Amino acid sequence: MSISATVKAIQDIMRKDVGVDGDAQRIGQLVWMLFLKIYDDREQEWELLDEDYVSPLPENLRWRNWAADTEGITGDDLKDFIDTKLFPGLQNLSPRGGDKRAFVIKGVFEDAYNYMKSGQLIRQVINKIEEGIDFNKAQERHLFGDIYEQILKDLQSAGNAGEYYTPRAVTQFMVERVNPRLGEQVLDPACGTGGFLTSAIEHIRKNDVKTVEDEKVLRASIHGVEKKPLPHLLATTNMILHGIEVPTNIRHDNTLSRPLISYGPKDRVDVIVTNPPFGGIEEDGIETSFPATFRTRETADLFLVLITHLLKDGGRAAVVLPDGTLFGEGIKTRIKEHLLEACDLHTVVRLPNGVFNPYTGIRTNLLFFTKGRPTRRTWFYDHPYPAGVKSYSKTKPMRVEEFGPEREWWGTEADGFATRQPSKFAWCVDIAEIKAKNYNLDFRNPHQGEAISHDPDLLLKHYSDIQAALAATRDQIKAALAAALETSA
């Protein structure tokens, strides 16, 4: 059975339970169970590698001892165990000898709940998890991304806007281009379920990790922050699955709530890779953490200011941002001016429509910049659809092989990308021209005229994307008006 089919079967069982109300609760229920299953699978591996390994969990709370036996406790006995022993035990877990693993597990379960009322149905769900997935098989660990995608699609249908699964092709390409190396501090300040961080881990392991000491350095260099409880739990699980045994550097917090002025040299990092939430409005008061010049409640704008601030001199960033940031005016203009003065925005990869389907139809861009020197010129690359593809979909997502032409064209930052040449898809804009356009970065490909399509499917898709973008803008305006009315009241 495929991962998506397993998840669907589990959620079908949960729909029979009177205690679970809606997709959001079903997802929350599934995630804490997956965490315990995955943690137990990883512990089996740690026990083989280290004969002195001691679990931070009491024996009766380990998955293998209450869940793994498909003929084990069920009904009222299972429901009572979960409510009176498992959850209280995990939420009040005391570390043995300062074991940080216990703090991680306790933090995960602080915001977790058992919504299900039927012990029989709980047993059915547990058995599906136990039978369907073995996370000690290396080939199945990568399939966990499929679980994330399925969960996020369900979150979207549950009305939880703002949750986006960044395609693995995009995360892998962005991480490759900023090229984090062993010993460098890597941060995703809006890490979601941890996709960029796991790509960074895999990249550094592949290129630099040769010894046990190297692995320790890597584990200490990965940092993430996530505001929402459910994605944070998923990110923590993802880190454990990718060999970060004690992911204490994955914090449950809102990075934007800390005053910008309070970040000192020790908070600076070498590499930032992120897809910050866009189209959202921050809660009242968050904007006061930023200088008056940059105060806005639009999430993506605040994150761009924060990212610029958190990079060390010489630090590199790769950031996903919507078209609205590129051509926006007012505060957006001041933020872009600051970015171009503090950093070298050397490359903007313009993605085609549909990369983030089905979550949003808003067109997006990948911005690559290095802090410590001002921008003199910016290269743009118009990423085309592959031959025969008119848009991306669930069955035809973007593939990492599509970025091959960009890789060949890229060159090296050390020589100022001297080998880059204009092409059908690439062009360069001088800083003087950017300033003349009042820092509007919405530069169109000069090598291609406006193509007019008469394909009805493509026209309908384009219309749908426009409607989605209009709906997102309308929601932002409504939120801003509501906040203004609350303030005046």
Secondary structure, DSSP 8 states (H G I E B T S, - for coil): --HHHHHHHHHHHHTT-TT--SHHHHHHHHHHHHHHHHHHHHHHHHHHH-TT---SS-GGGSHHHHTS-TTS--HHHHHHHIIIIIHHHHHT---STT-HHHHHHHHHHTT-------HHHHHHHHHHHHHH--TTSHHHHTTHHHHHHHHHHHHHHTT-TT-----HHHHHHHHHHH---TT--EEETT-TTSHHHHHHHHHHHHHT--SHHHHHHHHHTEEEEESSHHHHHHHHHHHHHTT-SS-TTEEES-GGGS-GGG--GGG-EEEEEE----S-B--TTGGGGS-GGG--SBHHHHHHHHHHHHEEEEEEEEEEEEHHHHH--THHHHHHHHHHHHEEEEEEEE--TTTTTTT----EEEEEEEETS--SEEEEEE----TT-SS--SSS---GGGGHHHHHHH--GGGTSTT----SSEEEEEHHHHHHTTT------TTS-------HHHHHHHHHHHHHHHHHHHHHHHHHHHHHHHHH-
